[in-house]
Amino acid sequence: MPNVLFLLDPIDGLSLKKDSTLAMIRAAQLRGWAVSIMEQQDMLLLEEQVQGVTREFALSDAFAADLDPAKAGDTWYTASAPKQQDLSRFDVVMMRKDPPFNMEFIYSTYLLERLERQGTLIVNKPNSLRDCNEKLFATEFPQCCPPLIVSRRMDKLRDFHSVHGDVIFKKLDGMGGASIFRAQHNDPNLSVILETLTDSGAQQIMGQKYLPEIVDGDKRILLIDGEPVPYALARVPLAGESRGNLAAGGTGRGQELTDRDRWIAAQIGPELKRRGLLFVGIDVIGDYLTEINVTCPTCIRELDTQFSLDIAGMLCDSIESHLTALSDL
C-alpha cells in the first residue's frame, strides 16, 4: 500500500465541515494507505537528502466514516510524535499548502522537485506549480477566456476600462476572492483601485471584462488527470456582491456541467495531463474561463454531499494508476 505524505497548513486550522484535504486523507485512510502530515516549515535539505519533520496521522473512526463534524468530537485525529526522516521513503507527496504563492512556496517546490527526481510522485507536479500562475495560466487558452488585460501601466489599464466600461480588476496572486474590485463606467474609484492593486505601478495585475452571469454563480469545475468531474459547484454571490467565492460569503449550488463547460474542460485537459497537474479546479462564469487553480483546489466536500460522489476516491484511483506506471519504468 502507498505511503503518502500531506504537506499542508496547520492541521488544527482546517475546516472540519469543508476542507478538501481532509476528504483526501479520509480516502487514503479508507484504502489502507499509510498517511503522514508535514507543514511547509518542516521540510529541509540536509547534505544531499530532502528531509522533513513528519507525523503519522489518522482521522478518528467516527470522523473518518463520513466526515461529519458533529461526530468529530474533541479528538478527531491522532498524530504521532514528530520524526525527522528522509522524504524519499514516501511514495506520494500531496502538496496541499494554501497560497500565498511567495518565495517560501517556490523554495518548497524546488525541494519537492529534487524528491520527484528520486521517484516520489508529487501531486501536483512541482515545476508546474511554479509555472502555472492561477490567473495567467488561464490566458494560455484565449478561446475560453473573456476579454482581458495584464499590465501594471495605469494608462493601459485605463484604456481597457474605457473600452469595456465594466471591469473586474484583481491581483495575480490573490485567492478566496481577496483584492478583487469591480470598476463600472465612470467609477470615481478607478484611480485608487488601480493604484492599490498595482502598488502604484510596481506590480502586474489582471483586468477582465465584467461578466453579468456571475449572478448565477462562479462555477468551480474539478478535473482529475485532465478529466472533469461531471458536476460543478456554482458559487452564487451575496446580493450586491460581484464575488462568488465561498470565502467571500458565496453560497455553493451544485449543477451538472453544461456543454460549454465540457468544451472548456476538453480544451484544457490535455495540457493539464502534459504538465502533471493531477488535481485542478477551474473557474467558469457563464461561458468563460476565468482562472485555473492548481495550488490547493477545493469544493470536494460540497460536491460530494450534494451528489453522493467520492471525488477524493477518484483522485486516489488516479494516483494509484500513476504509481503503477512509475513502477513499470
C-alpha positions as CSV (number, residue, x, y, z in Angstrom):
1,M,0.0,0.0,0.0
2,P,1.3,3.5,-0.8
3,N,2.9,5.6,1.9
4,V,1.6,9.2,1.4
5,L,2.6,12.4,2.9
6,F,0.4,15.5,3.0
7,L,2.2,18.8,3.0
8,L,-0.5,21.2,4.4
9,D,-1.4,24.1,6.6
10,P,-1.6,23.6,10.4
11,I,-4.0,20.7,10.9
12,D,-5.9,22.4,13.7
13,G,-6.8,25.3,11.5
14,L,-8.6,23.2,8.8
15,S,-12.4,23.4,8.5
16,L,-13.9,20.2,9.6
17,K,-17.0,21.0,7.6
18,K,-15.5,22.0,4.2
19,D,-11.8,21.2,3.9
20,S,-11.0,19.2,0.8
21,T,-7.6,17.9,2.2
22,L,-9.5,16.1,4.9
23,A,-11.5,14.3,2.2
24,M,-8.3,13.2,0.6
25,I,-6.8,12.0,3.9
26,R,-10.1,10.1,4.5
27,A,-10.0,8.4,1.1
28,A,-6.4,7.4,1.5
29,Q,-7.1,6.1,5.0
30,L,-10.0,4.0,3.9
31,R,-7.8,2.4,1.3
32,G,-5.3,1.4,4.0
33,W,-2.7,3.8,2.8
34,A,-0.2,5.0,5.4
35,V,-0.8,8.7,6.0
36,S,1.6,11.3,7.4
37,I,1.5,15.0,7.6
38,M,4.0,17.9,7.5
39,E,3.9,21.7,7.3
40,Q,5.9,23.8,4.9
41,Q,8.3,24.9,7.6
42,D,9.2,21.2,8.4
43,M,10.9,20.5,5.1
44,L,14.7,20.8,4.8
45,L,17.7,19.8,2.7
46,L,20.4,18.1,4.7
47,E,23.6,17.4,2.7
48,E,22.0,15.6,-0.3
49,Q,18.8,14.5,1.3
50,V,15.4,16.2,1.2
51,Q,14.2,15.5,4.7
52,G,11.2,16.5,6.8
53,V,9.8,16.5,10.3
54,T,6.7,14.4,9.8
55,R,3.9,12.9,11.9
56,E,2.0,9.7,11.3
57,F,-1.7,10.7,11.1
58,A,-5.1,9.2,11.2
59,L,-8.7,10.6,11.4
60,S,-10.8,9.2,14.3
61,D,-13.0,6.3,13.3
62,A,-16.2,8.3,13.7
63,F,-15.0,11.2,11.7
64,A,-13.4,9.1,9.0
65,A,-16.7,7.2,8.5
66,D,-18.4,10.1,6.8
67,L,-16.5,13.4,7.7
68,D,-19.5,14.6,9.8
69,P,-18.2,17.4,12.0
70,A,-20.8,16.5,14.6
71,K,-19.1,13.2,15.1
72,A,-15.6,14.6,15.2
73,G,-15.5,15.4,18.9
74,D,-12.5,17.0,20.6
75,T,-10.1,14.2,19.5
76,W,-10.9,13.9,15.8
77,Y,-7.5,12.7,14.9
78,T,-4.4,11.1,16.2
79,A,-0.8,12.0,15.3
80,S,2.5,10.5,16.3
81,A,5.4,12.4,17.8
82,P,7.3,14.4,15.2
83,K,10.1,12.5,13.5
84,Q,12.8,13.8,11.1
85,Q,13.3,11.4,8.2
86,D,14.3,11.2,4.5
87,L,11.2,12.0,2.5
88,S,12.2,9.7,-0.4
89,R,10.6,6.9,1.7
90,F,7.2,8.3,0.8
91,D,5.6,7.1,-2.5
92,V,3.4,10.2,-2.8
93,V,3.6,13.8,-1.5
94,M,0.3,15.7,-1.7
95,M,1.2,19.4,-1.9
96,R,-1.9,21.0,-0.2
97,K,-0.4,24.3,1.0
98,D,-2.7,27.2,0.6
99,P,-1.4,30.4,-1.1
100,P,0.2,32.9,-0.7
101,F,2.3,32.0,-3.6
102,N,5.5,33.5,-2.3
103,M,9.2,32.7,-2.3
104,E,8.7,30.2,0.5
105,F,6.3,28.3,-1.7
106,I,8.8,28.4,-4.5
107,Y,11.6,27.1,-2.3
108,S,9.3,24.2,-1.3
109,T,8.7,23.3,-4.9
110,Y,12.5,23.2,-5.5
111,L,12.9,20.7,-2.7
112,L,9.9,18.7,-3.9
113,E,11.4,18.6,-7.4
114,R,14.5,17.0,-6.0
115,L,12.3,14.5,-4.3
116,E,10.5,13.9,-7.5
117,R,13.7,13.0,-9.3
118,Q,14.2,10.3,-6.7
119,G,11.0,8.6,-7.8
120,T,8.3,10.1,-5.4
121,L,5.1,11.2,-7.1
122,I,4.3,14.8,-6.3
123,V,0.7,16.0,-6.6
124,N,0.7,18.5,-8.2
125,K,4.0,18.4,-10.2
126,P,6.4,21.0,-8.6
127,N,7.6,22.8,-11.7
128,S,4.0,23.1,-12.9
129,L,3.0,24.7,-9.6
130,R,5.7,27.3,-10.2
131,D,4.9,27.9,-13.9
132,C,1.1,27.9,-13.8
133,N,0.1,31.1,-12.1
134,E,-3.6,30.7,-11.4
135,K,-4.7,33.8,-13.2
136,L,-2.1,33.9,-16.0
137,F,-2.3,30.2,-16.9
138,A,-5.9,30.7,-18.0
139,T,-4.7,33.0,-20.7
140,E,-3.0,30.1,-22.4
141,F,-6.5,29.2,-23.6
142,P,-7.7,32.5,-25.2
143,Q,-10.5,30.7,-26.9
144,C,-12.0,30.1,-23.5
145,C,-11.4,33.5,-21.8
146,P,-13.3,36.8,-21.7
147,P,-11.6,40.0,-22.9
148,L,-8.7,40.7,-20.5
149,I,-5.5,42.6,-19.9
150,V,-2.4,42.0,-17.8
151,S,-0.4,45.2,-17.1
152,R,0.9,47.5,-14.4
153,R,0.7,50.6,-16.6
154,M,-2.1,52.9,-15.5
155,D,-2.7,54.2,-19.0
156,K,-3.2,50.7,-20.5
157,L,-5.4,49.6,-17.7
158,R,-7.5,52.8,-18.1
159,D,-7.7,52.2,-21.8
160,F,-9.1,48.7,-21.2
161,H,-11.6,50.0,-18.8
162,S,-12.6,52.8,-21.2
163,V,-13.3,50.2,-24.0
164,H,-15.3,47.7,-21.8
165,G,-16.9,50.1,-19.3
166,D,-17.4,47.4,-16.6
167,V,-14.2,45.6,-15.5
168,I,-13.0,43.3,-12.7
169,F,-9.5,44.1,-11.6
170,K,-7.6,41.6,-9.4
171,K,-4.1,40.7,-8.2
172,L,-2.3,37.9,-9.9
173,D,-1.5,36.1,-6.6
174,G,-4.8,36.6,-4.8
175,M,-7.1,33.8,-3.5
176,G,-10.5,33.4,-1.9
177,G,-11.9,36.5,-3.5
178,A,-9.4,38.8,-1.8
179,S,-8.4,42.0,-3.6
180,I,-11.0,41.8,-6.3
181,F,-12.5,45.0,-7.4
182,R,-15.3,45.9,-9.9
183,A,-14.9,49.2,-11.7
184,Q,-18.0,50.3,-13.6
185,H,-18.5,53.1,-16.1
186,N,-17.3,56.4,-14.8
187,D,-16.4,54.8,-11.5
188,P,-14.9,57.6,-9.3
189,N,-12.7,55.0,-7.5
190,L,-10.9,53.7,-10.6
191,S,-7.7,55.5,-9.9
192,V,-7.4,54.3,-6.3
193,I,-8.3,50.8,-7.3
194,L,-5.5,50.7,-9.9
195,E,-3.0,52.4,-7.6
196,T,-3.8,50.0,-4.8
197,L,-3.7,46.8,-6.8
198,T,-0.6,47.7,-8.8
199,D,1.2,49.2,-5.8
200,S,1.4,52.5,-7.8
201,G,2.6,50.8,-10.9
202,A,5.0,48.3,-9.3
203,Q,3.0,45.1,-9.8
204,Q,1.3,43.5,-12.7
205,I,-2.5,42.9,-12.3
206,M,-5.3,41.5,-14.4
207,G,-8.4,43.1,-15.7
208,Q,-11.3,41.1,-17.1
209,K,-14.5,42.3,-18.7
210,Y,-17.2,42.0,-16.1
211,L,-19.4,39.0,-16.8
212,P,-23.0,39.6,-15.6
213,E,-23.6,35.9,-15.5
214,I,-21.8,36.0,-12.1
215,V,-25.3,36.4,-10.6
216,D,-25.9,32.7,-11.5
217,G,-22.6,31.7,-9.8
218,D,-18.9,31.4,-10.4
219,K,-18.7,27.7,-11.3
220,R,-15.9,25.6,-9.8
221,I,-15.2,22.5,-12.0
222,L,-12.8,19.9,-10.7
223,L,-10.6,17.9,-13.1
224,I,-8.7,14.8,-12.2
225,D,-5.8,14.0,-14.5
226,G,-7.4,16.2,-17.1
227,E,-10.9,14.7,-16.9
228,P,-13.8,16.8,-15.4
229,V,-16.0,15.7,-12.5
230,P,-19.5,15.7,-14.1
231,Y,-20.9,18.3,-11.7
232,A,-19.8,21.9,-10.9
233,L,-20.3,24.0,-7.8
234,A,-21.8,27.3,-8.7
235,R,-20.7,29.8,-6.0
236,V,-23.5,32.3,-6.0
237,P,-22.6,35.8,-4.6
238,L,-24.4,37.6,-1.9
239,A,-26.9,40.2,-3.0
240,G,-24.9,43.3,-4.2
241,E,-21.6,41.3,-4.4
242,S,-19.6,40.6,-7.5
243,R,-17.5,37.8,-5.9
244,G,-18.9,34.3,-5.7
245,N,-16.1,32.7,-3.6
246,L,-17.3,30.8,-0.6
247,A,-14.7,32.6,1.5
248,A,-16.3,35.9,0.5
249,G,-19.8,34.7,1.6
250,G,-21.0,33.0,-1.6
251,T,-23.4,30.0,-1.5
252,G,-22.5,26.8,-3.2
253,R,-25.1,25.3,-5.5
254,G,-24.3,22.1,-7.4
255,Q,-25.3,21.6,-11.0
256,E,-24.5,19.4,-14.0
257,L,-21.8,20.6,-16.4
258,T,-23.1,22.3,-19.5
259,D,-22.0,21.5,-23.0
260,R,-19.8,24.7,-22.8
261,D,-18.3,23.6,-19.5
262,R,-17.3,20.3,-21.0
263,W,-15.9,22.0,-24.1
264,I,-13.7,24.3,-21.9
265,A,-12.6,21.2,-19.9
266,A,-11.7,19.5,-23.1
267,Q,-9.6,22.4,-24.3
268,I,-7.6,22.5,-21.0
269,G,-7.5,18.8,-20.0
270,P,-4.7,17.6,-22.3
271,E,-2.4,20.4,-21.2
272,L,-3.1,19.6,-17.6
273,K,-2.1,16.0,-18.2
274,R,1.1,17.0,-20.0
275,R,2.1,19.2,-17.1
276,G,1.5,16.6,-14.4
277,L,-1.4,18.6,-12.8
278,L,-3.5,15.7,-11.5
279,F,-6.0,17.7,-9.4
280,V,-7.1,21.1,-10.7
281,G,-10.1,23.4,-10.2
282,I,-11.1,25.7,-13.0
283,D,-13.5,28.7,-12.5
284,V,-16.1,29.4,-15.2
285,I,-18.5,32.3,-15.2
286,G,-21.2,32.0,-17.8
287,D,-19.4,30.7,-20.9
288,Y,-15.9,31.9,-19.9
289,L,-12.9,30.5,-18.1
290,T,-11.6,33.0,-15.6
291,E,-9.0,31.0,-13.5
292,I,-7.2,27.7,-13.3
293,N,-6.5,26.7,-9.7
294,V,-3.5,24.4,-9.3
295,T,-2.1,25.0,-5.8
296,C,-4.8,23.8,-3.4
297,P,-8.2,23.4,-5.2
298,T,-11.3,23.0,-3.0
299,C,-15.0,22.2,-3.2
300,I,-14.7,18.4,-2.9
301,R,-16.9,18.2,0.2
302,E,-19.7,20.3,-1.2
303,L,-20.0,18.4,-4.4
304,D,-19.7,15.0,-2.6
305,T,-22.5,16.0,-0.3
306,Q,-24.9,17.3,-3.0
307,F,-24.3,14.4,-5.5
308,S,-23.2,11.5,-3.4
309,L,-19.8,11.5,-5.0
310,D,-16.4,10.4,-3.8
311,I,-14.1,12.8,-5.6
312,A,-11.1,12.2,-3.3
313,G,-11.6,8.5,-4.0
314,M,-11.5,9.2,-7.7
315,L,-8.2,11.1,-7.2
316,C,-6.8,8.2,-5.2
317,D,-7.6,5.9,-8.1
318,S,-5.7,8.2,-10.5
319,I,-2.7,8.3,-8.1
320,E,-2.7,4.5,-8.0
321,S,-2.5,4.3,-11.7
322,H,0.3,6.8,-11.8
323,L,2.2,4.8,-9.2
324,T,1.8,1.7,-11.3
325,A,3.1,3.5,-14.3
326,L,6.2,4.7,-12.3
327,S,6.9,1.2,-11.0
328,D,6.9,-0.1,-14.6
329,L,9.6,2.3,-15.7
